[in-house]
Amino acid sequence: MSDIRLSFKEMCERFDVTPRTLRYYEYIELLHPEREGRARFYGPREVERMIHILRGRKWGFQLEGIRQWLLIYEEDGYHARKAWVRSASNQLEVLRSQLEDLKDAIETLEQSRANTASLIETEEAGGDIGNVWRPDLSKMRK
């Protein structure tokens, strides 16, 4: 990896990010490419940082959290690893909560779809559904 020197375009292609995204990461100082005139080049350090940025985004970290994570990562040491474990534990809690919310949303959407499909079947068979199609607001969560 030490021989890596990617142009701006190559960096975008390698990580499948838009030029706008890459420029934004530079603007907020997550990345610090070498500059030669107007050209930018990304060495091993920036490639490694980009890998961590994209992992952090995938794991749901906010960019400021990723910035802290990169600082910790580059310190390398016992305290840095402990800080990372705390940060990862917090994010796992957030993701697990989001997963439960998604499971609930899927369940209620499936119920709604099934109920509506049942009403359609009744209508297609010539039945009268009256006001049955309206949601029962008394069962709505607050």
C-alpha atoms as an extended CHARMM CRD file, in Angstrom:
* protein
*
       142  EXT
         1         1  MET       CA              0.0000000000        0.0000000000        0.0000000000  PROA      1               0.0000000000
         2         2  SER       CA              2.9800000000        2.3240000000        0.4760000000  PROA      2               0.0000000000
         3         3  ASP       CA              3.3110000000        2.8620000000       -3.3050000000  PROA      3               0.0000000000
         4         4  ILE       CA             -0.2340000000        4.1880000000       -3.6410000000  PROA      4               0.0000000000
         5         5  ARG       CA             -0.6520000000        7.6440000000       -5.1100000000  PROA      5               0.0000000000
         6         6  LEU       CA             -4.1400000000        8.1930000000       -6.4850000000  PROA      6               0.0000000000
         7         7  SER       CA             -5.4440000000       11.1690000000       -8.4030000000  PROA      7               0.0000000000
         8         8  PHE       CA             -8.7350000000       12.8060000000       -7.4590000000  PROA      8               0.0000000000
         9         9  LYS       CA            -10.5470000000       10.8800000000      -10.1940000000  PROA      9               0.0000000000
        10        10  GLU       CA             -8.9140000000        7.5750000000       -9.2260000000  PROA      10              0.0000000000
        11        11  MET       CA             -9.8870000000        8.1220000000       -5.5810000000  PROA      11              0.0000000000
        12        12  CYS       CA            -13.5070000000        8.6930000000       -6.5780000000  PROA      12              0.0000000000
        13        13  GLU       CA            -13.5040000000        5.5850000000       -8.7430000000  PROA      13              0.0000000000
        14        14  ARG       CA            -11.7520000000        3.3490000000       -6.2350000000  PROA      14              0.0000000000
        15        15  PHE       CA            -14.1770000000        4.2050000000       -3.4280000000  PROA      15              0.0000000000
        16        16  ASP       CA            -17.2600000000        4.7610000000       -5.5670000000  PROA      16              0.0000000000
        17        17  VAL       CA            -17.8660000000        8.2550000000       -4.2090000000  PROA      17              0.0000000000
        18        18  THR       CA            -18.8590000000       11.3890000000       -6.0540000000  PROA      18              0.0000000000
        19        19  PRO       CA            -16.3970000000       14.2290000000       -6.5770000000  PROA      19              0.0000000000
        20        20  ARG       CA            -18.6600000000       16.3400000000       -4.3810000000  PROA      20              0.0000000000
        21        21  THR       CA            -18.3490000000       13.8450000000       -1.5210000000  PROA      21              0.0000000000
        22        22  LEU       CA            -14.5810000000       13.6920000000       -1.8230000000  PROA      22              0.0000000000
        23        23  ARG       CA            -14.2850000000       17.4820000000       -1.9170000000  PROA      23              0.0000000000
        24        24  TYR       CA            -16.5660000000       17.7070000000        1.1370000000  PROA      24              0.0000000000
        25        25  TYR       CA            -14.3980000000       15.2820000000        3.1100000000  PROA      25              0.0000000000
        26        26  GLU       CA            -11.4450000000       17.4880000000        2.2720000000  PROA      26              0.0000000000
        27        27  TYR       CA            -13.3620000000       20.6540000000        3.1570000000  PROA      27              0.0000000000
        28        28  ILE       CA            -14.2060000000       19.3290000000        6.6210000000  PROA      28              0.0000000000
        29        29  GLU       CA            -10.6110000000       18.1380000000        6.9490000000  PROA      29              0.0000000000
        30        30  LEU       CA            -11.1780000000       14.4080000000        7.1320000000  PROA      30              0.0000000000
        31        31  LEU       CA             -8.7750000000       14.0350000000        4.2130000000  PROA      31              0.0000000000
        32        32  HSD       CA             -5.6080000000       15.9810000000        3.4500000000  PROA      32              0.0000000000
        33        33  PRO       CA             -4.3630000000       15.1980000000       -0.0560000000  PROA      33              0.0000000000
        34        34  GLU       CA             -1.0200000000       16.3340000000       -1.4160000000  PROA      34              0.0000000000
        35        35  ARG       CA             -1.3940000000       19.2380000000       -3.8080000000  PROA      35              0.0000000000
        36        36  GLU       CA              0.5980000000       19.8980000000       -6.9220000000  PROA      36              0.0000000000
        37        37  GLY       CA             -0.8010000000       23.0330000000       -8.4660000000  PROA      37              0.0000000000
        38        38  ARG       CA             -4.5010000000       22.3360000000       -8.8710000000  PROA      38              0.0000000000
        39        39  ALA       CA             -4.0470000000       18.5570000000       -8.8210000000  PROA      39              0.0000000000
        40        40  ARG       CA             -4.6400000000       16.4910000000       -5.7020000000  PROA      40              0.0000000000
        41        41  PHE       CA             -2.9990000000       13.1850000000       -4.9100000000  PROA      41              0.0000000000
        42        42  TYR       CA             -3.9020000000       10.7020000000       -2.2080000000  PROA      42              0.0000000000
        43        43  GLY       CA             -1.2290000000        8.5720000000       -0.6120000000  PROA      43              0.0000000000
        44        44  PRO       CA             -1.4880000000        5.5230000000        1.6520000000  PROA      44              0.0000000000
        45        45  ARG       CA             -2.5240000000        7.5520000000        4.7060000000  PROA      45              0.0000000000
        46        46  GLU       CA             -5.4450000000        9.1740000000        2.8770000000  PROA      46              0.0000000000
        47        47  VAL       CA             -6.5220000000        5.8810000000        1.3150000000  PROA      47              0.0000000000
        48        48  GLU       CA             -6.5520000000        4.2600000000        4.7540000000  PROA      48              0.0000000000
        49        49  ARG       CA             -8.4770000000        7.2230000000        6.1870000000  PROA      49              0.0000000000
        50        50  MET       CA            -11.0340000000        6.9280000000        3.3870000000  PROA      50              0.0000000000
        51        51  ILE       CA            -11.5250000000        3.2370000000        4.1740000000  PROA      51              0.0000000000
        52        52  HSD       CA            -12.2310000000        4.1800000000        7.8000000000  PROA      52              0.0000000000
        53        53  ILE       CA            -14.5330000000        7.0550000000        6.8060000000  PROA      53              0.0000000000
        54        54  LEU       CA            -16.6370000000        4.7890000000        4.6240000000  PROA      54              0.0000000000
        55        55  ARG       CA            -16.7470000000        2.0670000000        7.2790000000  PROA      55              0.0000000000
        56        56  GLY       CA            -17.8330000000        4.6380000000        9.8280000000  PROA      56              0.0000000000
        57        57  ARG       CA            -20.5860000000        5.9060000000        7.5090000000  PROA      57              0.0000000000
        58        58  LYS       CA            -21.7340000000        2.3300000000        6.8770000000  PROA      58              0.0000000000
        59        59  TRP       CA            -21.9030000000        1.7640000000       10.6320000000  PROA      59              0.0000000000
        60        60  GLY       CA            -23.9980000000        4.9000000000       11.0600000000  PROA      60              0.0000000000
        61        61  PHE       CA            -21.4220000000        7.1920000000       12.6580000000  PROA      61              0.0000000000
        62        62  GLN       CA            -21.8490000000       10.9130000000       12.1160000000  PROA      62              0.0000000000
        63        63  LEU       CA            -18.9530000000       12.6740000000       10.4260000000  PROA      63              0.0000000000
        64        64  GLU       CA            -17.8540000000       14.3650000000       13.6520000000  PROA      64              0.0000000000
        65        65  GLY       CA            -17.7690000000       10.9670000000       15.3350000000  PROA      65              0.0000000000
        66        66  ILE       CA            -15.6740000000        9.6730000000       12.4620000000  PROA      66              0.0000000000
        67        67  ARG       CA            -13.2950000000       12.6020000000       12.8920000000  PROA      67              0.0000000000
        68        68  GLN       CA            -12.8220000000       11.6440000000       16.5530000000  PROA      68              0.0000000000
        69        69  TRP       CA            -12.4360000000        8.0130000000       15.5860000000  PROA      69              0.0000000000
        70        70  LEU       CA             -9.6860000000        8.9060000000       13.0780000000  PROA      70              0.0000000000
        71        71  LEU       CA             -7.8500000000       10.9100000000       15.7230000000  PROA      71              0.0000000000
        72        72  ILE       CA             -8.0750000000        7.9940000000       18.1200000000  PROA      72              0.0000000000
        73        73  TYR       CA             -7.0230000000        5.5180000000       15.4330000000  PROA      73              0.0000000000
        74        74  GLU       CA             -3.9370000000        7.5250000000       14.5310000000  PROA      74              0.0000000000
        75        75  GLU       CA             -2.8680000000        7.7910000000       18.1750000000  PROA      75              0.0000000000
        76        76  ASP       CA             -2.6870000000        4.0100000000       18.4090000000  PROA      76              0.0000000000
        77        77  GLY       CA             -2.3570000000        2.7950000000       21.9190000000  PROA      77              0.0000000000
        78        78  TYR       CA             -4.2210000000        1.4420000000       24.8860000000  PROA      78              0.0000000000
        79        79  HSD       CA             -6.3190000000        4.5580000000       25.5530000000  PROA      79              0.0000000000
        80        80  ALA       CA             -7.1540000000        4.9460000000       21.8700000000  PROA      80              0.0000000000
        81        81  ARG       CA             -8.3920000000        1.3570000000       21.7150000000  PROA      81              0.0000000000
        82        82  LYS       CA            -10.4530000000        1.8250000000       24.8900000000  PROA      82              0.0000000000
        83        83  ALA       CA            -12.0330000000        4.9690000000       23.4400000000  PROA      83              0.0000000000
        84        84  TRP       CA            -12.8170000000        3.0860000000       20.2280000000  PROA      84              0.0000000000
        85        85  VAL       CA            -14.4980000000        0.2470000000       22.1500000000  PROA      85              0.0000000000
        86        86  ARG       CA            -16.6720000000        2.7830000000       24.0390000000  PROA      86              0.0000000000
        87        87  SER       CA            -17.6000000000        4.5220000000       20.8020000000  PROA      87              0.0000000000
        88        88  ALA       CA            -18.3930000000        1.2280000000       19.0640000000  PROA      88              0.0000000000
        89        89  SER       CA            -20.4990000000        0.0750000000       22.0400000000  PROA      89              0.0000000000
        90        90  ASN       CA            -22.5370000000        3.2820000000       21.9270000000  PROA      90              0.0000000000
        91        91  GLN       CA            -23.0630000000        2.9550000000       18.1780000000  PROA      91              0.0000000000
        92        92  LEU       CA            -24.1130000000       -0.6760000000       18.5320000000  PROA      92              0.0000000000
        93        93  GLU       CA            -26.8250000000        0.4600000000       20.9570000000  PROA      93              0.0000000000
        94        94  VAL       CA            -28.0280000000        3.0350000000       18.4340000000  PROA      94              0.0000000000
        95        95  LEU       CA            -28.0640000000        0.4880000000       15.6050000000  PROA      95              0.0000000000
        96        96  ARG       CA            -29.9030000000       -2.1060000000       17.7000000000  PROA      96              0.0000000000
        97        97  SER       CA            -32.5490000000        0.4780000000       18.5750000000  PROA      97              0.0000000000
        98        98  GLN       CA            -32.9100000000        1.4080000000       14.9020000000  PROA      98              0.0000000000
        99        99  LEU       CA            -33.2140000000       -2.2780000000       14.0410000000  PROA      99              0.0000000000
       100       100  GLU       CA            -36.0780000000       -2.6910000000       16.5050000000  PROA      100             0.0000000000
       101       101  ASP       CA            -37.7890000000        0.3830000000       15.0330000000  PROA      101             0.0000000000
       102       102  LEU       CA            -37.3640000000       -1.0800000000       11.5420000000  PROA      102             0.0000000000
       103       103  LYS       CA            -38.7510000000       -4.4480000000       12.6210000000  PROA      103             0.0000000000
       104       104  ASP       CA            -41.7950000000       -2.6770000000       14.0490000000  PROA      104             0.0000000000
       105       105  ALA       CA            -42.2400000000       -0.6170000000       10.8640000000  PROA      105             0.0000000000
       106       106  ILE       CA            -41.9990000000       -3.7560000000        8.7150000000  PROA      106             0.0000000000
       107       107  GLU       CA            -44.5400000000       -5.5690000000       10.8790000000  PROA      107             0.0000000000
       108       108  THR       CA            -47.0850000000       -2.7460000000       10.7780000000  PROA      108             0.0000000000
       109       109  LEU       CA            -46.5930000000       -2.2090000000        7.0280000000  PROA      109             0.0000000000
       110       110  GLU       CA            -47.1050000000       -5.9280000000        6.3910000000  PROA      110             0.0000000000
       111       111  GLN       CA            -50.3180000000       -5.8350000000        8.4570000000  PROA      111             0.0000000000
       112       112  SER       CA            -51.5830000000       -2.7800000000        6.6180000000  PROA      112             0.0000000000
       113       113  ARG       CA            -50.7870000000       -4.3190000000        3.2350000000  PROA      113             0.0000000000
       114       114  ALA       CA            -52.5350000000       -7.5870000000        4.1860000000  PROA      114             0.0000000000
       115       115  ASN       CA            -55.5990000000       -5.7390000000        5.4830000000  PROA      115             0.0000000000
       116       116  THR       CA            -55.8280000000       -3.6230000000        2.3350000000  PROA      116             0.0000000000
       117       117  ALA       CA            -55.3640000000       -6.6790000000        0.0830000000  PROA      117             0.0000000000
       118       118  SER       CA            -58.1950000000       -8.3700000000        1.9800000000  PROA      118             0.0000000000
       119       119  LEU       CA            -60.4540000000       -5.3590000000        1.4090000000  PROA      119             0.0000000000
       120       120  ILE       CA            -59.6080000000       -5.3980000000       -2.3000000000  PROA      120             0.0000000000
       121       121  GLU       CA            -60.5570000000       -9.0890000000       -2.4670000000  PROA      121             0.0000000000
       122       122  THR       CA            -63.8730000000       -8.3060000000       -0.7670000000  PROA      122             0.0000000000
       123       123  GLU       CA            -64.5530000000       -5.4620000000       -3.2180000000  PROA      123             0.0000000000
       124       124  GLU       CA            -63.5950000000       -7.5930000000       -6.2350000000  PROA      124             0.0000000000
       125       125  ALA       CA            -66.0170000000      -10.2720000000       -5.0340000000  PROA      125             0.0000000000
       126       126  GLY       CA            -68.7640000000       -7.6270000000       -4.9950000000  PROA      126             0.0000000000
       127       127  GLY       CA            -68.7990000000       -7.1670000000       -1.2250000000  PROA      127             0.0000000000
       128       128  ASP       CA            -69.3150000000       -3.8670000000        0.5830000000  PROA      128             0.0000000000
       129       129  ILE       CA            -66.4670000000       -2.7420000000        2.8030000000  PROA      129             0.0000000000
       130       130  GLY       CA            -68.2470000000        0.3690000000        4.1370000000  PROA      130             0.0000000000
       131       131  ASN       CA            -65.8550000000        2.3800000000        6.3010000000  PROA      131             0.0000000000
       132       132  VAL       CA            -63.6900000000       -0.6330000000        7.1630000000  PROA      132             0.0000000000
       133       133  TRP       CA            -60.8200000000        0.7730000000        5.0690000000  PROA      133             0.0000000000
       134       134  ARG       CA            -60.3310000000        3.7050000000        7.3970000000  PROA      134             0.0000000000
       135       135  PRO       CA            -57.5630000000        3.2040000000        9.9820000000  PROA      135             0.0000000000
       136       136  ASP       CA            -58.5690000000        2.7150000000       13.6050000000  PROA      136             0.0000000000
       137       137  LEU       CA            -57.0780000000        5.8410000000       15.1560000000  PROA      137             0.0000000000
       138       138  SER       CA            -57.6820000000        4.5890000000       18.6920000000  PROA      138             0.0000000000
       139       139  LYS       CA            -54.9170000000        2.0130000000       18.1580000000  PROA      139             0.0000000000
       140       140  MET       CA            -52.3480000000        4.4980000000       16.8910000000  PROA      140             0.0000000000
       141       141  ARG       CA            -49.2230000000        4.9030000000       19.0150000000  PROA      141             0.0000000000
       142       142  LYS       CA            -48.3200000000        8.2850000000       20.3470000000  PROA      142             0.0000000000
